[in-house]
Amino acid sequence: MDDSKNLDKNYDPKEFESRLYQWWEEKKFFTPEVDKNKKPFSIVMPPPNITGKLHLGHAMDNTMQDFIIRVKRMQGFSTLWLPGEDHASIATEVKVANELLKKGIVKNEIGREAFLEKVWEWTDEYREKIREQLKKMGCSCDFTREAFTMDDNLDKAVRLVFVKLYHEGLIYQGNRITNWCPKCKTALSDAEIEYSEQEGYFWHIKYPVVGTNEFLEIATTRPETMLGDTAVAVNPKDERYAHLVGKMLLLPLVNKEIPVIADDYVDLEFGTGAVKITPAHDPNDYQVGKRHNLQEINILNEDGTINGRGGKYEGLDRYEARKLIVKDLQEQGYLVQIKEHTHNVGCHDRCDTSIEPMISKQWYVKMESLAKPAIEAVKSKKTKLVPERFDKTYFNWMENIQDWCISRQLWWGHRIPVWTCQVCGEVMVVIEAPNKCCKCSSEKLVQDKDVLDTWFSSALWPFSTLGWPEKTEDLEYFYPTNVLVTGYDIIFFWVARMIFSGIHNLGEVPFDTVLFHGMVRDSQGRKMSKSLGNGVDPLDVIDKYGADALRFMLTTGNSAGNDIRFYEEKVEAARNFANKIWNASRFVMMNLDHDLMNKYKDNKSYTFADKWILSRVNTVVKEVTENIEKYELGIAAQKIYDFIWTEFCDWYIELSKPVLFGTDETQKGIAINVLYKVLTTSIQLLHPIMPFITEEIYLHLQGEFESITVSTWPLYSEEALDENSEVQMAYVIEAIKALRNIRLEMNVPASRKAKILAFITESKAKAAFEEGKIYFEKLASASEIEILTSKEAVPENAVSVITKGAELFMPLLDLIDLEKEMERLNKEKEKLLNEIDRVEKKLTNERFISKAPKAVVEEEKAKGDKYREMLDAVDLRLNSLK
């Protein structure tokens, strides 16, 4: 039966990719049921931000997750891959505000409610775009369970956790030094700051000692903050300044007296050994201020301008104020010197604005008690990080963790569930909005205006998406989840916070494994960014090459925790691989005869090639399955590729042709069964990486399952292992390759047959050469093959080649027509002599030498050398033939 009429002649992924995904959805293959008879396996998708389209990093992340989930589905697990999106509080608010500004709409002018309506419109649009992109990628996630961090049930989970932590004394509100973004006008956590080395200056300023002619010299990188100085600190062991401790200094420009204090924080060796202390604008100064009970003077507005405490500098931007302050210090004789200085500057990771440490009233989570069990979970391997080297990064951060600032001065996000009575001042921290004050019954209640850090809700993602705090069937069955696949860059933001949130709220780690991947960089190893213009849209790649090709490229060469480079040539190569599979499948289908297959399905009278390929595919099943279990996805993909391209397509299909086109019905029936089995097993192994092409082929092969997605993952069988055949065929293949190469070098056409004489150098190889005679005849153009016991029988003019297990000889006259070859070589010699003569005339022509560029002269010399080398080879060949 010829089924290939249904499989198009040319591979065109556009013809079937969308159609197949729609069919998968209709059939609910990706929507698991809670089945107590099946073991569950679940992955929660790291929710992409609704700020825009998915990029190549998302494509890689989702390809890896889909690889794992499809394998587990085929292995019989009840698999849930739960998709969803993150509201991305600050990033989305900035994005939508900027989009509105382009239309002349100002966020603060339209107010909170109207702005949030606009954000919800944006959300609906971009969630749909993300959904469509995931489907285009072939992601086998369950969209019936899709979640969004602002969904009602997830919002309820967020409020419950906040209230719970508050009443446990783990959430508090306080005036503390905070990372402040003047552009976004919000507080930030430490994890949202990116540090980079920047060129700056040390301004050396002298502060007069009151009642004396002495000065105390300090050095600062931020002279504008001196407006908020409340002391100058020296080290208690510093003899230079011992006589000044306790005395007062006159703060230049401000004309206010401040004390000299002694504190171990000051480094004797650094700078002048005297440090100005600004408790409201430096985290270290803040701690010094607490120890010495110093006043905290905030001199900045939320937008980074100088506030009313800045005197004449009020209203100026911090950097403009800096210039004017330095000018005034110089004019008044307080500026000693300016030194160039390279230092680390913290910037907001979203808008790249230099952050300003600033005292502000914020909500915090006490981290110490929450971090301890999360550290222990990774130490005890309840949660395993892959690769293991990330343990160190995780422990380093968790063991030195600071309290987490969770409030943000934004509108979009989970609003903090805290209400204050306007009458009696009672503060209520409750899950549901109260109607009246619990103390005085007044209805004049005001909710906290701030929203929670995006990562507060993301930290609950593995269980809030499954219905928590309700005790749902999904939560009971699928939690804890199995593996989290994510980038190493969010180990602090997200991974650590999910681990302690899962342990604290449910008493269990949220997943048993975290598989880290790196970033997708461009072909030069650079980070993809808008500024460089080197970003690649996955949909453009899919449109050109198909989703399977992109998925395969992102999987091969990918090792856990390491960055990969994107090369379009590799996507093209992956598409060529898909094309090869397509053509091989068409060949198999054209030769399928179901009557013959059924007649000989139990016949095991296999040929040498049959035994070899059945054993090889069995071995590949074992190795690939082991690689996947160890999350060595790139290695698994490469092994599948090597087997399909080389062993199945290049060798077995060719080795089977003599049987398929022969007259032995039994052998033909057996070979068709082997081809069908090996092709089916191959596409099943490949399916998790290239789901579309493998499904299209499987449906045309009329497999035993409705879809390859729900077919059974191939199992390794000890009985199917035939190590002897694998070893024997390795000899044959290497010998055929060697013979083909020598014939290619000698320009011998495949139609010209030659006798092969084999002198065995390894005893095991003898049986291989005897059993493989038919393959040498068909694939190495052998007229016959003779096994020699001695080299004495080798003709004098034979061409020899050494291969694994044997030395092979072919009589020269079998390969060439002596007269014609002599004629051809003499013509070649004449041509080369003419070329050498032409070059020599040129190089002895003084006019050419003097006028031609040096590079042209050198090129001619190189040509002459090459022609002489070729002439020597032709002479050698002529002499050997004579």
TAPE-V984216 format. One record per run of one state. SS is the DSSP state (alpha for helix, beta for strand, coil for the rest). FROM is the first residue (numbers start at 0). TO is the last residue. If there is no record, write none. Layout:
SS/FROM/TO ; SS/FROM/TO
This chain:
coil/0/11 ; alpha/12/25 ; coil/26/38 ; beta/39/43 ; coil/44/46 ; beta/47/48 ; coil/49/54 ; alpha/55/73 ; coil/74/76 ; beta/77/81 ; coil/82/82 ; beta/83/85 ; coil/86/87 ; alpha/88/101 ; coil/102/105 ; alpha/106/109 ; coil/110/110 ; alpha/111/136 ; coil/137/141 ; alpha/142/144 ; coil/145/145 ; beta/146/147 ; coil/148/150 ; alpha/151/166 ; coil/167/169 ; beta/170/180 ; coil/181/184 ; beta/185/187 ; coil/188/188 ; alpha/189/191 ; beta/192/208 ; coil/209/213 ; beta/214/219 ; coil/220/221 ; alpha/222/227 ; coil/228/229 ; beta/230/233 ; coil/234/240 ; alpha/241/243 ; coil/244/246 ; beta/247/250 ; coil/251/254 ; beta/255/261 ; coil/262/272 ; beta/273/276 ; coil/277/281 ; alpha/282/291 ; coil/292/298 ; beta/299/299 ; coil/300/303 ; beta/304/305 ; coil/306/306 ; alpha/307/312 ; coil/313/315 ; beta/316/316 ; alpha/317/330 ; coil/331/333 ; beta/334/347 ; coil/348/352 ; beta/353/353 ; coil/354/354 ; beta/355/364 ; coil/365/366 ; alpha/367/378 ; coil/379/382 ; beta/383/385 ; coil/386/388 ; alpha/389/398 ; coil/399/402 ; beta/403/404 ; coil/405/405 ; beta/406/407 ; coil/408/413 ; beta/414/414 ; coil/415/416 ; beta/417/420 ; coil/421/425 ; beta/426/428 ; coil/429/443 ; beta/444/446 ; coil/447/449 ; beta/450/451 ; coil/452/452 ; alpha/453/457 ; coil/458/459 ; alpha/460/463 ; coil/464/471 ; alpha/472/477 ; coil/478/479 ; beta/480/486 ; alpha/487/505 ; coil/506/509 ; beta/510/516 ; coil/517/518 ; beta/519/520 ; coil/521/525 ; beta/526/526 ; coil/527/536 ; alpha/537/544 ; coil/545/545 ; alpha/546/554 ; coil/555/562 ; beta/563/564 ; coil/565/566 ; alpha/567/589 ; coil/590/592 ; alpha/593/599 ; coil/600/606 ; alpha/607/628 ; coil/629/631 ; alpha/632/659 ; coil/660/663 ; alpha/664/686 ; coil/687/689 ; alpha/690/700 ; coil/701/706 ; alpha/707/709 ; coil/710/721 ; alpha/722/744 ; coil/745/752 ; beta/753/759 ; coil/760/763 ; alpha/764/770 ; coil/771/771 ; alpha/772/778 ; coil/779/780 ; beta/781/787 ; coil/788/789 ; alpha/790/792 ; coil/793/796 ; beta/797/802 ; coil/803/804 ; beta/805/810 ; alpha/811/814 ; coil/815/816 ; alpha/817/842 ; coil/843/844 ; alpha/845/850 ; coil/851/852 ; alpha/853/880 ; coil/881/881
